[in-house]
Amino acid sequence: MPNAPHVTACPDCDLLQRLPSVPPGGTARCPRCDCVLARGTRHAVERAIALALASLIFLVCANLFPFLRLEVSGRFVDTTIPSSVATLWQQDLPGLAAIVCATTIAAPLVQLLMLLYVVVPLEFGRRAHGAPAVFRLMGRLRPWSMTEVFMLGVLVSLVKLADMADIVPGIALVAFSLMILTLTATFATLDEHGIWERLAEARE
């Protein structure tokens, strides 16, 4: 059904309504409660591609380079996110290892790849095969990306270990922090209504 992407329910009052085409800089509001339903964003696809690519680069760096370096009694130990997952697994904590891997590595990576799969062809006026289904699934996976919670846990651990060892932040810690910022900006500024309109107009 070609008009299906334009039908939405108000997040505040649940009024089902059909959204009009929103011009750049404009907004669409619910006629019942005046809630903002959509904003017309200039260069929505280009912005989504740029932020998603930046997030993906930071995510790769965060997993390839040392996250922290611990110095204890003259011995240096480098830790990475994948090695932390492996350590949890080796310590008979497979459930926790799976959660850390899923929420800090798999979920952000899958979301970013899904977003790029949807929006990159749109930049060329095309629609990837199954793009609407992928875009819906991406939204459902978003709550599983808990990079902020992981960073909070790291900061708490740093405070507790400060008196026991010298801690040197690694390149991955900086990359992971930047990835959190760009990933948050990616989905905070994502014009979903505009993406749905482009999907409806593009040829597969």
PyMOL commands that set and color helices and strands:
alter all, ss='L'
color gray80, all
select helices_A, chain A and resi 4-6+44-64+81-90+94-123+131-144+147-161+171-188+192-201
alter helices_A, ss='H'
color red, helices_A
select strands_A, chain A and resi 7-9+16-18+27-29+36-39+68-72+75-79+166-169
alter strands_A, ss='S'
color yellow, strands_A
deselect
rebuild
show_as cartoon
